[in-house]
Amino acid sequence: MTNIARYDPFNEFDDVFKGLFVRPMRFEIGQQTQLKMDLTRTDDTYSVKAEMPGVKKDDIHISVEGNQVTISGESSKEREEKKGEEVIRSERYYGKVSRSFTLPQEVDESKVVANYADGVLNLKLPVKARSAGRKISVS
């Protein structure tokens, strides 16, 4: 019985780069940073823990509309290494991350508490108290 082998024309390029000190570069297109978060609930409060490393406190924006919550942040980083007058390496990064989610109950916007420390955003989202229906008498 014969073995069938798949021919890969791009495999030939690996032999060209062998012995050289050049590594082929790989670009990952369309990859976006995700905002990782945990959502927990107690009796009357939702708690959100969102990882936002590298984002400054002033660049975090939170909006609450009814039961819709949106968290967004923007970061920028520049680094340049110099030796004498010649720039050896220069790197830049600009990114924006955003996440929206809907809760089963409305949030009391006036009682929301947000803390940011060590790249982690902690939100306390208290549930809006439901009003007990009032009885209407017919006259």
N, C-alpha and C positions, 0 to 999 in steps of 0.2 A: 504494500500500500504506500502511496506517495503522500508526502506532507505538502499541504498547500500553504504558501507564505504570501502575505500581503506585501506588495511593493509600495514603499513610501518614498517618493521622489525627494522630499525635503530632508530625509535622513542622510543624504549624500553631503549636505552642507556641514554636518557635524565633523566630518573628516577634514574639511578645509580649515576649521578653527582649532583643531588639535595642535598642540605645540605652541600656539600663540598665546599671548597674555591678554587676549580680548575675549570678553564674555558677551554673548549675544544678549541684547537688551530686550526685555519683555514689557510691553505696554498693556495695561489692563484698562480697556475703554468701557465707560459706562458704570464703573464701580463707584457707588456713593457711600458716604459714611452713614451708618445707621445710628439712631439714637436708641440706646439700650435702656430699658426701664422695667421696673417692678411696680405692680399696682396691687395694693392690699386694701382690705376694708375691715373696719370695726363697726360697731353698731350705728354710729352716726357720722363717721368720717372716712373718706378715702385717703390713702397715703400713696404718694408717688415718689419713687426713688429713681432718678434719671442720671445716667453717666454722661457727663459733658466735659471730657478732659480737654484742656487747652483753651477753654472759652472763658473770657473775663466776665465777672459778675455784671458789669454794665452792658454787656452784649447779649444778655439773656432776656427774652421777651415771653411773657405768659399772658394768655388771654382766656377768659372764662365767659361763655355766653350760654346761660341755661345749663344744659348738661354736656355741652361741647367744650373740651379743653384743648388748647394748642400751646405747645412749648417749642420755641425756636431759639437758636443761638448762632452766632457768627464768630469765626476765629480767623486770625491772620498771624502768620509767623514769618519772619525774615531772619536769615542768618548768613553772615558773610565772613569768610576767613581770609586774612591777608597776610602775606609775607613780604615785608618791605613795601614797595609801591605796586606790586603785581597782585591781582585778585586771583587766588588759587581756586576757591570754590564759593558759589553764591547759590543759596536755596531760598525759595519762596513757597508759601502755602496759603491759600485762601479757601475757606470752606464755609458752607452754611448747612445747618442741619435743622430739620423741623419734624414734628410729630403731632398728629391730632388724634383724639379718641373721644368716644361718646360714652358717658356713664348712664346707668339705668335711671338715676334720679338727678334732679336739678341740684346745682351747687350754690351755696350762699356766698356770693362773690365778696361780700363785705367782711367775711371771716376767714378768707384764704390766707395761709401763712406759707412763705417761701424762704428757705435757707439754702445757701450755696457755700460749700467748703470742700476743698481737696478734689475738685472736679466732679462732685456729686451734688445734684440739685434735689432737695427734699421738699415736697409739697404736702400740705395738709389741706384737704378739700372737704369742709363740712357740708353735710347734706342740708338742703333747705327744709325747714320744718313744714310739714304738710298741715294745712289748716283743716280742722274738722269741719265738715259741712254744717251749715247752719240750717235749722228747720224754719221753713217759711210757712206762716199760717195764712190760710185763705180767708178773706173777709167777705 
